[in-house]
Amino acid sequence: MSAVPARLATDQQPPMTVPLRYFLAGLAFLLAGGAVGVASALDAAGGFARLAHVHLLLAGWVCLTIMGAMTQFVPVWSNVPLHSRRLANAALALTAVGVAGMAWAFLAANVHWIHGFGGLLVLGVWAFAYNLARSLPPVRTFDRTEAHFAFALACFAVLAALGFLLAFDLSTPVLPAGGVARPQVVGAHATLAVFGAVLSTVFGALYQLATMFTQTELEGVDRHLARAEYAYPVGVVALAAGRLFAVAPLATAGGLAMAAGAFAFAVLLAKKLHEGRVDRTPMLTRYAVVAVALAAWSPLAARAWLADPLSRSALFGPPTAVHLLFVGVVGFVVMGSLYHVVPFIVWVHRYSDRLGFEPVPMIDDLYSDRLAALDGALVVAGTGVLVLARVGVAPETGVLAGGLLLAAGLVAFTANLVGVVHRHGRVLPERFRGRAENAD
């Protein structure tokens, strides 16, 4: 039985150019973040290069992609109209300018402009969160996807405020007046950003995407795993609060609950992919990497947080597994999803009204299979080399080598998707135009 829900309402979605703008802006930040990362590895970047690198990739690429996907997905999945299309466009503009400006200010070590552009970023994130919160159905119980999205929106709102406080504190110390130290706020901000806003959205989306595209259902033991995963959002709140107020037992309990919930979801995702009886696509292949990486990262993170959940080195679990989380889980989810979403948006916009009247390409025909295989291999290889170098198995030069492989893979991935928009966004390719003329 197909897992595509019968109540999907595609007529409720905003114009497809809205999320596409988010995705393209995100890809630009992906390239910029990769460039800053390579420059940092070569000691060629000044200022707060690490902060610029992190914000370009997380706030720029990952968060903009998530914001675009939620802007498209919530109206379709929940069968509600988007509250405001103008607000969606305004949120994109404010967020993009804020991230770009903050990255420049970090690299220039200009503390005043950091919170100046940070204010624009906060406004953009709040506009997005308000718009989507107003779009979620108010009169019925949320399903798993909607519940995760609602939790992620709350995290977006809080983390933006904490981020602005951190930026403002660089030039005008304000945190001591509130009785909290800067590392405590950094810990809470990072926890809500990565584990609250990003991974909660990922889990919520994959509850639908993984079943939809493997044509499976949640049944039997799947439901027990899904219930166990609900420990994850509870753990996020506890870990963030424990770090903000420096309460180690609370942070430890939250970290263990998070790790247990994440592991349960990894098993559920792997089970659905194994049960699927559909052809493998770049999206499903990358989701398989996500399941393996998440299952490997979860116990490592639990061990690190059991030892010291308040340590800066254990912010995202053990330092040796940071790339396992950010590339193996977050990166591959975003890449896999974009390999379906971007071609789908372009196909619907360009070819859907021609279906049945003339030969048109399939969705999977829009991107290059060879380039998809290449970027997947490069990113997997780069991540593996980075992880091995971090644990001491590979030499220290492996950090640079892994970074270069990873950057090359991200460039190939970006080129593939930008090529979809360039080739199919405006003009019907010659081979299909010729077929159409022959059919006439």
C-alpha positions as CSV (number, residue, x, y, z in Angstrom):
1,M,0.0,0.0,0.0
2,S,1.3,3.4,-0.8
3,A,2.2,5.5,2.1
4,V,1.3,8.8,0.4
5,P,-1.4,10.3,2.7
6,A,-4.7,10.8,1.1
7,R,-5.2,14.2,2.8
8,L,-2.2,15.9,1.1
9,A,-3.5,19.2,-0.3
10,T,-1.2,20.5,-3.0
11,D,-3.6,23.3,-3.8
12,Q,-2.8,24.8,-0.4
13,Q,1.0,25.3,-1.1
14,P,2.6,28.7,-1.8
15,P,4.0,29.4,-5.3
16,M,6.9,26.9,-5.8
17,T,9.3,29.8,-6.4
18,V,9.1,30.7,-2.7
19,P,10.8,27.6,-1.3
20,L,13.0,27.4,-4.4
21,R,14.4,30.8,-3.5
22,Y,15.2,29.5,0.0
23,F,17.0,26.5,-1.4
24,L,19.1,28.4,-3.9
25,A,20.1,30.9,-1.2
26,G,21.0,28.0,1.0
27,L,23.2,26.5,-1.7
28,A,25.1,29.8,-2.0
29,F,25.7,29.7,1.7
30,L,26.9,26.1,1.5
31,L,29.6,27.1,-1.0
32,A,30.6,30.1,1.1
33,G,30.7,28.0,4.2
34,G,32.8,25.3,2.5
35,A,35.2,28.0,1.2
36,V,35.7,29.5,4.7
37,G,36.2,26.0,6.1
38,V,39.0,25.2,3.6
39,A,40.5,28.6,4.3
40,S,40.5,27.9,8.0
41,A,42.2,24.6,7.5
42,L,44.9,26.4,5.5
43,D,45.2,29.1,8.2
44,A,44.2,31.7,5.6
45,A,41.0,33.0,7.3
46,G,41.2,35.7,10.0
47,G,38.8,37.1,12.7
48,F,36.3,34.6,14.1
49,A,36.6,32.2,11.2
50,R,35.2,29.3,13.0
51,L,32.0,31.2,13.9
52,A,31.7,32.4,10.4
53,H,32.1,28.8,9.1
54,V,29.5,27.4,11.5
55,H,26.9,30.1,10.9
56,L,27.3,30.0,7.1
57,L,26.6,26.2,7.1
58,L,24.1,25.9,9.9
59,A,22.2,29.3,9.9
60,G,22.8,29.8,6.1
61,W,22.6,26.4,4.4
62,V,20.8,24.1,6.8
63,C,18.3,26.5,8.4
64,L,17.4,28.3,5.2
65,T,16.8,24.9,3.5
66,I,14.7,23.8,6.5
67,M,12.8,27.1,6.4
68,G,12.0,26.7,2.7
69,A,11.0,23.1,3.1
70,M,8.7,23.8,6.1
71,T,7.1,26.8,4.2
72,Q,6.2,24.3,1.4
73,F,5.5,21.2,3.5
74,V,3.3,22.5,6.3
75,P,0.5,23.8,4.1
76,V,0.5,20.6,2.0
77,W,0.8,18.2,4.8
78,S,-1.6,19.9,7.2
79,N,-4.1,20.9,4.5
80,V,-4.0,24.6,5.5
81,P,-3.1,27.8,3.6
82,L,0.2,29.5,4.3
83,H,-0.6,32.4,6.6
84,S,1.3,35.0,4.5
85,R,3.4,34.6,1.4
86,R,4.8,38.1,1.8
87,L,6.0,37.2,5.3
88,A,7.7,34.2,3.8
89,N,9.6,36.3,1.3
90,A,10.4,38.9,4.0
91,A,11.8,36.2,6.3
92,L,14.0,34.9,3.5
93,A,15.4,38.4,2.8
94,L,16.0,39.3,6.4
95,T,17.6,35.9,7.2
96,A,19.9,35.8,4.1
97,V,21.1,39.4,4.7
98,G,21.6,38.7,8.4
99,V,23.6,35.5,7.9
100,A,25.8,37.0,5.1
101,G,26.4,40.2,7.2
102,M,27.2,38.2,10.3
103,A,29.7,36.0,8.4
104,W,31.4,39.1,7.1
105,A,31.5,40.7,10.5
106,F,32.9,37.5,12.1
107,L,35.7,37.3,9.5
108,A,36.4,41.0,10.0
109,A,36.2,40.7,13.8
110,N,33.8,43.7,13.8
111,V,31.9,43.1,17.0
112,H,29.5,46.0,16.5
113,W,28.3,44.8,13.1
114,I,27.9,41.2,14.4
115,H,24.9,42.2,16.5
116,G,23.8,44.7,13.9
117,F,23.3,42.0,11.3
118,G,22.3,39.6,14.1
119,G,19.3,41.7,14.6
120,L,18.2,41.2,11.0
121,L,18.7,37.5,11.4
122,V,16.5,37.4,14.5
123,L,13.8,39.3,12.7
124,G,13.9,36.9,9.8
125,V,13.8,33.8,12.0
126,W,10.9,35.3,14.1
127,A,9.0,36.2,11.0
128,F,9.4,32.6,9.7
129,A,8.4,31.1,13.0
130,Y,5.3,33.3,13.4
131,N,4.2,32.7,9.8
132,L,4.5,28.9,10.2
133,A,3.0,28.9,13.7
134,R,0.0,30.8,12.4
135,S,-0.3,28.3,9.5
136,L,-0.4,25.1,11.7
137,P,-3.9,23.9,12.3
138,P,-5.1,25.2,15.7
139,V,-8.2,23.1,16.3
140,R,-7.0,19.5,16.1
141,T,-4.4,17.3,17.7
142,F,-1.0,17.4,15.9
143,D,0.3,14.3,14.3
144,R,3.9,13.3,14.7
145,T,5.2,15.5,11.9
146,E,3.2,18.6,13.1
147,A,4.2,18.0,16.7
148,H,7.9,18.0,15.8
149,F,7.5,21.0,13.6
150,A,5.7,23.0,16.3
151,F,8.5,22.1,18.8
152,A,11.2,23.1,16.2
153,L,9.4,26.5,15.7
154,A,9.5,27.2,19.4
155,C,13.3,26.3,19.4
156,F,13.8,28.6,16.5
157,A,12.3,31.5,18.3
158,V,14.2,31.0,21.6
159,L,17.6,30.2,20.0
160,A,17.4,33.4,17.9
161,A,16.9,35.5,21.0
162,L,19.8,33.8,22.8
163,G,22.0,34.2,19.7
164,F,21.3,38.0,19.7
165,L,22.2,38.2,23.3
166,L,25.5,36.4,22.6
167,A,26.2,38.8,19.7
168,F,25.4,41.9,21.7
169,D,27.5,40.7,24.6
170,L,30.6,40.7,22.4
171,S,30.6,44.6,22.4
172,T,28.5,45.4,25.5
173,P,28.7,42.8,28.3
174,V,25.1,42.1,29.3
175,L,25.1,38.5,30.3
176,P,26.7,39.0,33.8
177,A,23.8,41.3,34.7
178,G,21.5,38.3,34.1
179,G,23.6,36.1,36.4
180,V,24.7,33.7,33.6
181,A,28.1,33.1,32.1
182,R,28.7,33.3,28.3
183,P,29.5,29.5,28.0
184,Q,26.2,28.7,29.6
185,V,24.3,30.7,27.0
186,V,26.4,29.3,24.2
187,G,25.6,25.8,25.4
188,A,21.8,26.5,25.4
189,H,21.9,28.3,22.1
190,A,23.8,25.5,20.4
191,T,21.6,22.8,21.9
192,L,18.4,24.5,20.7
193,A,19.8,25.3,17.3
194,V,21.2,21.8,16.3
195,F,19.1,19.4,18.4
196,G,15.9,21.5,18.7
197,A,15.4,23.5,15.4
198,V,17.4,21.3,13.0
199,L,17.1,17.7,14.1
200,S,13.5,18.0,15.4
201,T,12.5,19.2,11.9
202,V,14.5,16.4,10.3
203,F,12.8,13.8,12.4
204,G,9.4,15.2,11.8
205,A,9.9,15.4,8.0
206,L,11.4,11.9,7.8
207,Y,8.4,10.4,9.6
208,Q,6.5,11.2,6.4
209,L,9.2,11.2,3.7
210,A,10.8,7.9,4.7
211,T,7.5,6.1,4.7
212,M,6.1,7.9,1.6
213,F,9.1,7.1,-0.6
214,T,9.6,3.6,0.6
215,Q,5.9,2.9,0.3
216,T,5.7,1.5,3.8
217,E,3.6,2.1,6.9
218,L,4.4,2.6,10.6
219,E,3.1,-0.6,12.2
220,G,3.9,-3.1,15.0
221,V,7.3,-2.4,16.5
222,D,7.5,0.8,14.5
223,R,5.0,2.4,16.8
224,H,7.0,1.5,19.9
225,L,10.1,3.0,18.3
226,A,8.1,6.1,17.5
227,R,6.9,6.4,21.1
228,A,10.5,5.9,22.4
229,E,11.6,8.7,20.1
230,Y,9.4,11.2,21.9
231,A,12.0,11.1,24.6
232,Y,14.1,13.2,22.2
233,P,12.3,16.6,22.4
234,V,12.0,16.2,26.2
235,G,15.7,15.6,26.3
236,V,16.4,18.7,24.2
237,V,14.6,20.9,26.7
238,A,16.3,19.3,29.7
239,L,19.8,19.5,28.1
240,A,19.4,23.1,27.1
241,A,18.0,24.1,30.5
242,G,20.7,22.2,32.3
243,R,23.4,23.9,30.3
244,L,21.8,27.4,30.6
245,F,21.6,27.2,34.4
246,A,24.7,24.9,34.9
247,V,22.7,22.1,36.4
248,A,24.7,19.0,35.5
249,P,22.3,16.3,36.6
250,L,19.5,17.8,34.6
251,A,21.8,18.2,31.5
252,T,22.9,14.6,31.9
253,A,19.3,13.3,32.1
254,G,18.4,15.4,29.0
255,G,21.4,14.2,27.0
256,L,20.7,10.5,27.8
257,A,17.0,10.9,26.8
258,M,18.0,12.7,23.6
259,A,20.5,10.0,22.7
260,A,18.0,7.2,23.4
261,G,15.3,9.0,21.3
262,A,17.7,9.6,18.4
263,F,18.9,5.9,18.4
264,A,15.2,4.7,18.4
265,F,14.6,6.9,15.4
266,A,17.7,5.6,13.6
267,V,16.5,2.1,14.0
268,L,13.0,3.1,12.8
269,L,14.5,4.8,9.7
270,A,16.8,1.9,8.9
271,K,13.8,-0.5,9.2
272,K,11.7,1.5,6.8
273,L,14.5,1.7,4.2
274,H,15.1,-2.0,4.5
275,E,11.4,-2.8,4.1
276,G,11.0,-0.6,1.1
277,R,10.4,-2.2,-2.3
278,V,11.3,0.7,-4.5
279,D,14.2,1.6,-6.7
280,R,17.1,3.3,-5.0
281,T,17.4,7.0,-5.6
282,P,20.0,9.6,-4.4
283,M,17.5,10.6,-1.7
284,L,17.0,7.1,-0.3
285,T,20.7,6.3,-0.5
286,R,21.6,9.4,1.5
287,Y,18.8,8.5,4.1
288,A,20.5,5.2,4.5
289,V,23.8,7.0,5.4
290,V,21.8,9.1,7.9
291,A,20.4,6.0,9.6
292,V,23.9,4.5,10.0
293,A,25.5,7.8,11.1
294,L,22.7,8.5,13.6
295,A,22.9,5.0,15.1
296,A,26.7,5.4,15.5
297,W,26.6,8.9,16.9
298,S,23.9,8.3,19.5
299,P,25.8,6.0,21.9
300,L,29.0,8.1,21.5
301,A,27.0,11.2,22.5
302,A,25.4,9.5,25.5
303,R,28.8,8.4,26.8
304,A,30.2,12.0,26.4
305,W,27.2,13.6,28.1
306,L,27.2,11.0,30.9
307,A,30.8,12.0,31.7
308,D,30.4,15.8,31.5
309,P,27.3,17.4,29.7
310,L,28.4,20.9,30.5
311,S,31.9,20.7,28.9
312,R,32.4,22.8,25.8
313,S,34.2,19.9,24.1
314,A,31.0,17.8,24.6
315,L,28.7,20.4,23.1
316,F,27.6,18.1,20.3
317,G,28.8,14.8,21.8
318,P,32.4,13.7,21.6
319,P,34.7,16.0,19.4
320,T,35.7,13.0,17.4
321,A,32.1,12.5,16.2
322,V,31.2,16.1,15.3
323,H,31.5,15.5,11.6
324,L,29.5,12.2,12.0
325,L,26.6,14.4,13.3
326,F,26.9,17.5,11.1
327,V,27.7,15.8,7.8
328,G,26.6,12.2,8.3
329,V,23.2,13.1,9.7
330,V,22.3,16.7,9.1
331,G,24.2,17.1,5.8
332,F,23.0,13.9,4.2
333,V,19.4,14.5,5.2
334,V,19.4,18.0,3.6
335,M,21.3,16.7,0.5
336,G,19.0,13.7,0.1
337,S,15.8,15.8,0.5
338,L,17.0,18.4,-1.9
339,Y,17.7,15.7,-4.5
340,H,14.0,15.2,-4.6
341,V,12.5,18.5,-3.7
342,V,14.3,20.8,-6.1
343,P,13.8,18.6,-9.2
344,F,10.1,18.1,-8.1
345,I,9.5,21.8,-7.8
346,V,11.1,22.5,-11.2
347,W,9.2,19.6,-12.8
348,V,5.8,20.7,-11.5
349,H,6.5,24.3,-12.5
350,R,7.9,23.5,-16.0
351,Y,6.4,20.2,-17.1
352,S,3.3,19.1,-15.2
353,D,0.8,20.9,-17.4
354,R,2.4,19.3,-20.5
355,L,2.0,15.7,-19.2
356,G,-0.2,13.7,-21.5
357,F,0.1,16.2,-24.4
358,E,3.8,15.7,-25.2
359,P,6.8,13.7,-24.0
360,V,8.3,15.2,-20.9
361,P,11.2,14.0,-18.7
362,M,10.6,12.2,-15.4
363,I,11.6,13.9,-12.1
364,D,14.7,11.8,-11.7
365,D,15.8,12.6,-15.3
366,L,16.3,16.3,-14.4
367,Y,19.6,15.8,-12.5
368,S,22.8,13.9,-13.5
369,D,23.0,10.4,-12.0
370,R,26.8,10.3,-12.4
371,L,27.2,13.7,-10.7
372,A,25.0,12.5,-7.9
373,A,27.1,9.3,-7.4
374,L,30.2,11.4,-7.5
375,D,29.1,13.9,-4.9
376,G,27.9,11.1,-2.7
377,A,31.2,9.3,-2.9
378,L,33.2,12.4,-2.3
379,V,31.2,13.5,0.8
380,V,31.2,10.0,2.3
381,A,35.0,9.7,1.7
382,G,35.6,13.2,3.1
383,T,33.6,12.6,6.2
384,G,35.3,9.2,6.8
385,V,38.8,10.8,6.5
386,L,37.8,13.6,8.8
387,V,36.5,11.2,11.5
388,L,39.5,9.0,11.2
389,A,41.8,11.9,11.5
390,R,40.0,13.2,14.6
391,V,40.3,9.9,16.4
392,G,44.0,9.6,15.5
393,V,43.7,6.7,13.1
394,A,44.6,8.8,10.1
395,P,47.4,11.4,10.2
396,E,46.7,15.0,11.1
397,T,47.0,15.9,7.4
398,G,43.8,13.9,7.0
399,V,41.9,16.9,8.3
400,L,42.9,19.0,5.3
401,A,42.5,16.1,2.9
402,G,39.0,15.2,4.3
403,G,38.0,18.9,4.1
404,L,39.0,19.1,0.5
405,L,37.2,15.9,-0.4
406,L,34.1,17.2,1.4
407,A,34.3,20.6,-0.3
408,A,34.6,19.0,-3.7
409,G,31.6,16.8,-3.0
410,L,29.5,19.8,-1.9
411,V,30.5,21.7,-5.1
412,A,29.5,18.8,-7.2
413,F,26.2,18.5,-5.3
414,T,25.5,22.2,-5.7
415,A,26.4,22.1,-9.4
416,N,24.0,19.3,-10.0
417,L,21.0,21.0,-8.5
418,V,21.8,24.4,-9.9
419,G,22.1,22.7,-13.2
420,V,18.5,21.4,-12.8
421,V,17.2,24.9,-12.4
422,H,19.4,26.3,-15.2
423,R,18.5,23.6,-17.8
424,H,14.9,23.0,-16.9
425,G,13.7,26.1,-15.2
426,R,13.1,28.1,-18.4
427,V,13.6,26.3,-21.6
428,L,12.5,22.8,-22.7
429,P,15.6,20.8,-23.5
430,E,16.2,20.0,-27.2
431,R,15.8,16.3,-26.9
432,F,12.3,16.6,-25.4
433,R,11.3,19.4,-27.8
434,G,12.3,17.1,-30.7
435,R,10.2,14.2,-29.3
436,A,7.2,16.5,-28.9
437,E,7.5,17.7,-32.5
438,N,7.8,14.1,-33.8
439,A,4.8,13.1,-31.7
440,D,2.8,15.9,-33.5
